């Protein structure tokens, strides 16, 4: 729509009417001729670790809602306290949905504090912990057995919690979403995931993956697991066995279940495995927003990006196979989107280090560009980070610009429907009807020296 007036009262949108038709007596008027307004953005896959700076970074980029996808119990308590405090001052940070500690089966990640490793007997205790932590949903991961996954789904349902996360390697993708997995993260899993579900050799490849994973659990050697499961030999077999008929069946399973995909393309795109990457026509190292990234983090990214994946070095042949895997995943996402499967926006940005060249808030705009490359129209990519995101999370009063909705808005100086990169051209960010002082946020981030 063009030439409209948005009337905001008590933090909510009261009216959206043609320009000149609203009675503005006694109402402060803010001129925005020649500008564009979209709803505040969501990042549906964030890891904040409850650091104050990360919330400023998200607001600075127009991300007014996030889903924190996992942190230890004490971190979760801090997030919950911050969420309660935000009720008094919504503009202090983005709205949050919280996963808390992630649930996994017996795995080699014994020293990862964001995980709780469960057995069938300990699932009730784990769900009770998550209830005590006041989480919004349960995040599951790769090493769960089929019995453990279904046990979690059952216990979570009784507690009124949905489940989201990785498709455990032991479970076919269709069975996982049928059992209640509401969002499928990344490519579906660290090991196989959505493309495994589309392989004509699915059962054999799954068996090999499970054998690799069990060996890593027994030895504690996760590096060897990565080398095998993400190496060229296995990746080429996975990509080479892609079956379009099985991909179509996967799409129908996803549609029937109501599950959505949060692909986090920005942490997988091979163009970012570079010491000086260019993405969507932008040289990231010289992006003005990157000035807030600490020098030590930038140096670490430059040193590791060209050789490492998940913190481990890989040969050029392995990385080339991962690139082919990524391109096939993008093709699959385009097919799923055409079928009607919801594709939603998330980044997997982890503060402060994370995957090279991902940064809280800033990378959400990269993700929107990558969704457009995957076949979404700019309007659909924006919806993936606004109305569709909020709707899939069951939050009905944000995400669109219409009467009754919370006034979380971004004012842009250029048209994002003409070029999705224009979501970066932010003039103002508004949270619950209050203008965010972006200059003050930037000054605070600079003065606190993000570390």
C-alpha positions as CSV (number, residue, x, y, z in Angstrom):
1,X,0.0,0.0,0.0
2,X,1.2,3.5,-0.7
3,X,0.4,6.9,0.9
4,X,-1.0,5.6,4.2
5,X,-1.1,6.9,7.7
6,X,-0.5,4.6,10.7
7,X,-2.1,5.7,13.9
8,X,-0.5,4.3,17.1
9,X,-2.0,4.6,20.6
10,X,-0.8,3.0,23.8
11,X,1.7,0.9,21.9
12,X,-0.7,-0.6,19.4
13,X,-1.8,0.2,15.9
14,X,-5.1,2.0,16.1
15,X,-5.7,2.6,12.4
16,X,-4.1,2.3,9.0
17,X,-5.8,4.7,6.7
18,X,-5.2,6.6,3.4
19,X,-3.0,9.7,4.0
20,X,-5.0,12.8,4.8
21,X,-8.1,10.8,6.0
22,X,-7.1,10.4,9.7
23,X,-8.1,12.9,12.4
24,X,-4.8,13.7,14.0
25,X,-5.9,16.4,16.4
26,X,-3.9,16.1,19.6
27,X,-1.7,13.4,18.1
28,X,2.0,13.8,17.5
29,X,2.7,13.5,13.8
30,X,5.9,12.0,12.4
31,X,6.5,12.6,8.7
32,X,7.8,9.7,6.7
33,X,7.2,10.8,3.1
34,X,9.2,8.7,0.6
35,X,9.8,6.0,3.2
36,X,8.6,2.5,3.7
37,X,7.3,0.7,6.8
38,X,7.5,-3.0,7.5
39,X,6.8,-4.9,10.7
40,X,9.6,-5.6,13.2
41,X,11.7,-8.6,12.2
42,X,12.0,-12.0,13.9
43,X,15.2,-14.1,14.2
44,X,13.8,-17.5,14.9
45,X,17.2,-19.1,15.6
46,X,19.4,-17.1,18.0
47,X,21.8,-17.9,20.7
48,X,22.2,-14.9,23.0
49,X,23.7,-16.4,26.1
50,X,21.9,-13.6,27.9
51,X,24.5,-11.0,27.1
52,X,23.1,-7.5,27.3
53,X,25.0,-6.3,24.2
54,X,23.3,-8.9,21.9
55,X,19.9,-7.4,22.6
56,X,21.1,-4.0,21.6
57,X,22.5,-5.4,18.4
58,X,19.2,-7.0,17.5
59,X,17.2,-3.8,18.1
60,X,19.8,-1.8,16.1
61,X,19.1,-4.1,13.1
62,X,15.3,-3.9,13.5
63,X,14.9,-7.4,14.9
64,X,12.3,-6.9,17.6
65,X,11.5,-10.5,18.3
66,X,13.8,-13.5,18.7
67,X,13.7,-17.2,19.6
68,X,16.6,-18.1,21.8
69,X,17.4,-21.7,20.8
70,X,19.4,-23.0,23.7
71,X,21.5,-22.1,26.7
72,X,22.3,-23.5,30.1
73,X,19.9,-23.4,33.1
74,X,21.4,-20.3,34.7
75,X,21.5,-18.5,31.4
76,X,17.8,-19.4,30.9
77,X,16.9,-18.0,34.3
78,X,18.6,-14.7,33.3
79,X,16.7,-14.7,30.0
80,X,13.4,-15.3,31.9
81,X,14.2,-12.4,34.3
82,X,15.0,-10.1,31.4
83,X,11.8,-11.0,29.7
84,X,9.8,-10.2,32.8
85,X,11.6,-6.8,33.1
86,X,10.9,-6.1,29.5
87,X,7.1,-6.0,30.2
88,X,7.7,-2.6,31.9
89,X,9.9,-1.3,29.1
90,X,9.4,-3.1,25.8
91,X,11.9,-0.9,24.0
92,X,14.7,-2.3,26.2
93,X,15.1,-5.3,24.0
94,X,13.5,-7.8,21.6
95,X,10.5,-10.0,22.5
96,X,11.8,-13.4,23.4
97,X,10.8,-17.0,23.2
98,X,13.1,-19.3,25.1
99,X,14.2,-22.9,24.7
100,X,16.4,-23.4,27.6
101,X,18.7,-26.4,27.8
102,X,18.5,-28.6,24.7
103,X,17.6,-32.3,25.1
104,X,19.7,-34.9,23.4
105,X,20.5,-38.6,23.8
106,X,23.9,-40.1,24.8
107,X,26.5,-38.2,22.7
108,X,30.1,-37.2,22.6
109,X,29.2,-33.7,23.7
110,X,29.6,-34.5,27.4
111,X,31.1,-31.0,28.2
112,X,28.4,-28.9,26.5
113,X,26.5,-27.1,29.2
114,X,23.6,-26.1,26.9
115,X,22.6,-29.8,26.6
116,X,20.8,-32.2,28.9
117,X,21.5,-35.8,27.9
118,X,18.4,-37.9,28.6
119,X,17.4,-41.5,28.8
120,X,13.9,-42.9,28.7
121,X,13.9,-42.9,32.5
122,X,15.2,-39.3,32.9
123,X,12.8,-37.6,30.4
124,X,10.2,-36.7,33.1
125,X,12.9,-35.0,35.2
126,X,14.2,-33.1,32.1
127,X,10.8,-31.8,31.2
128,X,10.2,-30.8,34.8
129,X,13.4,-28.8,34.7
130,X,12.3,-27.0,31.6
131,X,8.9,-26.3,33.1
132,X,10.7,-24.9,36.2
133,X,12.8,-22.7,33.9
134,X,9.6,-21.3,32.3
135,X,10.6,-22.2,28.8
136,X,8.3,-21.8,25.8
137,X,9.2,-25.0,24.0
138,X,11.5,-28.0,24.0
139,X,14.5,-28.1,21.6
140,X,15.7,-31.6,20.5
141,X,18.9,-32.7,18.8
142,X,20.5,-35.4,16.7
143,X,21.5,-38.2,19.1
144,X,18.1,-39.0,20.5
145,X,16.9,-42.5,19.8
146,X,13.4,-43.0,18.2
147,X,12.1,-44.1,21.6
148,X,13.6,-41.1,23.4
149,X,12.3,-38.6,20.8
150,X,8.8,-40.0,21.1
151,X,9.1,-40.0,24.9
152,X,10.0,-36.3,24.8
153,X,7.2,-35.5,22.4
154,X,4.7,-37.2,24.7
155,X,6.0,-35.7,27.9
156,X,6.3,-32.2,26.3
157,X,2.7,-32.4,25.0
158,X,1.4,-33.3,28.5
159,X,3.3,-30.2,29.8
160,X,1.8,-28.0,27.2
161,X,5.1,-27.5,25.4
162,X,5.8,-27.9,21.7
163,X,9.0,-29.3,20.3
164,X,11.4,-27.8,17.8
165,X,15.0,-28.4,16.6
166,X,16.9,-31.1,14.8
167,X,15.5,-34.3,13.3
168,X,17.3,-37.0,15.3
169,X,19.2,-39.2,12.8
170,X,17.4,-42.3,14.1
171,X,14.1,-41.0,12.9
172,X,12.8,-40.4,9.3
173,X,11.9,-36.8,8.8
174,X,8.3,-37.6,8.1
175,X,7.9,-39.5,11.3
176,X,9.5,-36.6,13.3
177,X,7.1,-34.0,12.1
178,X,4.2,-36.3,12.4
179,X,5.1,-36.7,16.1
180,X,5.0,-33.0,16.6
181,X,8.3,-31.4,15.6
182,X,6.9,-27.9,14.9
183,X,10.0,-26.4,13.3
184,X,12.9,-28.1,11.6
185,X,16.1,-26.2,12.0
186,X,19.1,-25.8,9.6
187,X,19.2,-28.5,6.9
188,X,17.2,-30.7,9.3
189,X,20.2,-32.1,11.3
190,X,23.9,-32.0,11.6
191,X,24.0,-35.4,10.0
192,X,21.8,-36.1,7.0
193,X,18.7,-34.2,7.7
194,X,16.2,-33.2,5.0
195,X,18.4,-34.5,2.2
196,X,18.7,-37.9,3.9
197,X,14.9,-38.0,3.7
198,X,15.1,-37.4,0.0
199,X,17.8,-40.1,-0.7
200,X,17.1,-43.2,-2.7
201,X,19.6,-44.9,-0.4
202,X,18.1,-43.4,2.8
203,X,18.1,-46.6,5.0
204,X,21.7,-47.5,4.2
205,X,23.0,-44.0,4.7
206,X,21.1,-43.6,7.9
207,X,22.6,-46.9,9.2
208,X,26.1,-45.7,8.4
209,X,25.4,-42.4,10.1
210,X,24.1,-44.1,13.3
211,X,27.2,-46.3,13.3
212,X,29.5,-43.2,13.0
213,X,27.6,-41.5,15.8
214,X,27.7,-44.5,18.1
215,X,31.4,-44.8,17.6
216,X,31.9,-41.1,18.4
217,X,29.8,-41.5,21.6
218,X,31.9,-44.5,22.6
219,X,35.2,-42.8,22.0
220,X,34.3,-39.2,22.7
221,X,35.9,-38.3,19.4
222,X,33.4,-35.9,17.7
223,X,36.1,-34.6,15.3
224,X,36.2,-38.1,13.7
225,X,32.4,-38.0,13.4
226,X,32.5,-34.7,11.6
227,X,35.3,-35.8,9.3
228,X,33.3,-38.9,8.2
229,X,29.7,-37.5,8.2
230,X,30.6,-34.2,6.6
231,X,33.5,-35.4,4.4
232,X,33.4,-35.7,0.6
233,X,32.9,-39.4,0.4
234,X,29.6,-39.4,2.4
235,X,28.4,-36.1,1.2
236,X,28.8,-37.1,-2.5
237,X,26.7,-40.2,-1.9
238,X,24.0,-38.2,-0.1
239,X,23.8,-35.6,-2.8
240,X,24.1,-38.1,-5.6
241,X,21.2,-40.2,-4.4
242,X,18.7,-37.3,-4.3
243,X,15.3,-38.6,-5.4
244,X,12.8,-36.0,-6.6
245,X,9.8,-38.3,-5.9
246,X,10.9,-38.7,-2.3
247,X,11.4,-34.9,-2.1
248,X,7.7,-34.5,-3.2
249,X,6.7,-37.0,-0.5
250,X,8.7,-35.1,2.1
251,X,6.8,-31.9,1.1
252,X,3.5,-33.6,1.6
253,X,4.6,-34.9,5.0
254,X,5.6,-31.4,6.1
255,X,2.3,-29.9,4.8
256,X,0.2,-32.5,6.5
257,X,2.0,-32.0,9.8
258,X,2.0,-28.2,9.7
259,X,5.7,-28.0,10.4
260,X,7.9,-25.2,9.2
261,X,11.6,-25.1,8.1
262,X,14.0,-22.6,9.6
263,X,16.9,-23.2,7.3
264,X,19.5,-20.8,8.7
265,X,21.2,-20.5,5.3
266,X,23.5,-17.8,6.4
267,X,25.6,-20.2,8.5
268,X,25.8,-22.7,5.6
269,X,26.4,-20.6,2.5
270,X,29.8,-21.6,1.0
271,X,30.5,-18.0,0.0
272,X,31.0,-17.2,3.7
273,X,33.8,-19.8,4.0
274,X,36.2,-17.1,2.9
275,X,38.6,-14.7,4.7
276,X,37.0,-11.8,2.7
277,X,33.5,-12.9,1.6
278,X,31.2,-11.1,-0.7
279,X,27.5,-11.8,-0.2
280,X,24.6,-10.2,-2.1
281,X,27.0,-7.7,-3.6
282,X,28.4,-6.6,-0.2
283,X,31.9,-7.1,1.0
284,X,31.2,-8.2,4.6
285,X,34.5,-7.2,6.1
286,X,33.9,-3.5,5.1
287,X,30.2,-3.5,5.9
288,X,29.7,-0.4,8.2
289,X,27.7,-2.5,10.6
290,X,30.7,-4.8,11.1
291,X,32.5,-2.0,12.9
292,X,30.9,-3.2,16.1
293,X,32.4,-6.7,15.8
294,X,35.5,-6.9,18.0
295,X,38.8,-7.1,16.2
296,X,39.7,-10.4,17.9
297,X,36.4,-11.9,16.5
298,X,37.1,-10.6,13.0
299,X,40.7,-12.0,13.1
300,X,39.3,-15.3,14.2
301,X,36.8,-15.4,11.4
302,X,39.5,-14.5,8.8
303,X,41.8,-17.2,10.1
304,X,39.2,-20.0,10.3
305,X,36.6,-19.4,7.6
306,X,38.5,-20.8,4.6
307,X,39.4,-24.2,6.2
308,X,37.1,-24.9,9.2
309,X,33.5,-26.0,9.6
310,X,32.1,-26.5,13.1
311,X,35.5,-25.5,14.4
312,X,37.3,-28.3,12.6
313,X,39.6,-28.2,9.5
314,X,38.4,-29.8,6.3
315,X,40.2,-30.4,3.0
316,X,39.2,-28.5,-0.1
317,X,37.5,-31.6,-1.5
318,X,35.3,-31.9,1.6
319,X,34.3,-28.2,1.4
320,X,33.5,-28.5,-2.3
321,X,31.2,-31.5,-1.5
322,X,29.6,-29.4,1.3
323,X,29.0,-26.6,-1.3
324,X,27.2,-29.1,-3.6
325,X,25.2,-30.2,-0.6
326,X,24.2,-26.6,0.1
327,X,23.2,-25.9,-3.5
328,X,20.9,-29.0,-3.4
329,X,19.4,-27.9,-0.1
330,X,18.6,-24.5,-1.6
331,X,16.9,-26.2,-4.6
332,X,14.9,-28.4,-2.1
333,X,13.8,-25.4,-0.1
334,X,12.6,-23.7,-3.3
335,X,10.5,-26.8,-4.1
336,X,9.2,-27.0,-0.6
337,X,8.2,-23.3,-0.7
338,X,6.4,-23.8,-4.0
339,X,4.5,-26.6,-2.4
340,X,3.4,-24.4,0.4
341,X,5.6,-25.6,3.2
342,X,6.4,-22.6,5.5
343,X,9.9,-21.4,5.3
344,X,10.8,-19.0,8.2
345,X,13.8,-16.8,8.9
346,X,16.5,-17.6,11.4
347,X,20.3,-17.2,11.5
348,X,21.9,-19.4,14.2
349,X,23.9,-16.3,15.2
350,X,25.7,-17.1,18.4
351,X,27.1,-14.2,20.4
352,X,29.9,-13.2,20.3
353,X,32.0,-15.6,18.2
354,X,29.6,-17.9,16.4
355,X,30.1,-19.0,12.8
356,X,32.3,-16.8,10.7
357,X,30.6,-13.7,9.3
358,X,27.4,-14.1,11.3
359,X,26.5,-11.4,13.7
360,X,23.3,-10.8,15.7
361,X,20.8,-8.7,13.9
362,X,22.9,-8.0,10.9
363,X,22.8,-11.6,9.6
364,X,19.0,-11.7,9.6
365,X,19.2,-9.3,6.7
366,X,21.7,-11.6,4.9
367,X,19.2,-14.5,5.6
368,X,16.4,-12.6,3.9
369,X,18.6,-12.2,0.8
370,X,19.4,-15.9,0.8
371,X,15.7,-16.8,1.1
372,X,15.1,-14.7,-2.0
373,X,17.9,-16.5,-3.8
374,X,16.2,-19.8,-2.8
375,X,13.0,-18.7,-4.7
376,X,11.0,-16.6,-2.2
377,X,9.7,-13.3,-3.5
378,X,10.9,-10.3,-1.4
379,X,7.4,-10.1,0.1
380,X,7.5,-13.8,1.1
381,X,11.0,-13.4,2.6
382,X,9.8,-10.4,4.7
383,X,6.7,-12.5,5.7
384,X,9.1,-15.3,6.8
385,X,10.6,-12.9,9.3
386,X,7.4,-11.1,10.3
387,X,3.8,-12.3,10.0
388,X,4.5,-15.9,9.2
389,X,7.1,-16.2,11.9
390,X,4.8,-14.7,14.5
391,X,1.9,-16.8,13.4
392,X,3.8,-20.0,13.5
393,X,4.9,-19.2,17.0
394,X,1.3,-18.7,18.0
395,X,1.7,-15.0,18.7
396,X,-1.2,-13.3,17.1
397,X,-0.7,-9.6,18.1
398,X,2.5,-8.9,16.3
399,X,4.0,-9.4,12.8
400,X,1.7,-7.4,10.6
401,X,0.7,-3.7,10.2
402,X,-3.0,-3.7,11.0
403,X,-5.3,-2.3,13.7
404,X,-5.0,-4.0,17.1
405,X,-1.4,-5.3,16.5
406,X,1.5,-4.2,18.7
407,X,3.3,-1.3,17.0
408,X,6.7,-3.1,16.3
409,X,7.7,-1.3,13.1
410,X,10.8,-0.5,11.0
411,X,10.9,2.6,8.8
412,X,13.1,2.1,5.7
413,X,14.5,4.7,3.4
414,X,14.2,2.4,0.3
415,X,11.7,-0.1,-1.0
416,X,12.4,-3.7,0.2
417,X,10.0,-5.1,-2.4
418,X,12.2,-3.7,-5.2
419,X,15.4,-5.0,-3.6
420,X,15.4,-7.2,-0.4
421,X,18.7,-5.6,0.5
422,X,16.8,-2.5,1.3
423,X,15.7,-4.0,4.6
424,X,19.1,-2.7,5.8
425,X,18.2,0.9,4.9
426,X,16.8,1.6,8.4
427,X,15.7,5.0,9.3
428,X,13.9,4.2,12.6
429,X,13.0,1.2,14.7
430,X,9.8,1.3,16.8
431,X,9.0,-1.1,19.6
432,X,5.5,-1.1,21.1
433,X,5.0,2.4,19.7
434,X,8.3,3.8,21.2
435,X,11.1,5.0,18.9
436,X,14.4,3.2,19.7
437,X,17.3,5.5,20.1
438,X,19.6,3.8,17.7
439,X,22.4,6.3,18.1
440,X,22.4,5.7,21.9
441,X,22.5,2.0,21.3
442,X,25.5,2.3,19.0
443,X,27.3,4.6,21.4
444,X,26.6,2.2,24.3
445,X,27.9,-0.8,22.2
446,X,31.1,1.1,21.3
447,X,31.7,2.4,24.8
448,X,31.2,-1.0,26.4
449,X,33.8,-2.6,24.0
450,X,32.0,-5.8,23.1
451,X,34.2,-8.8,24.0
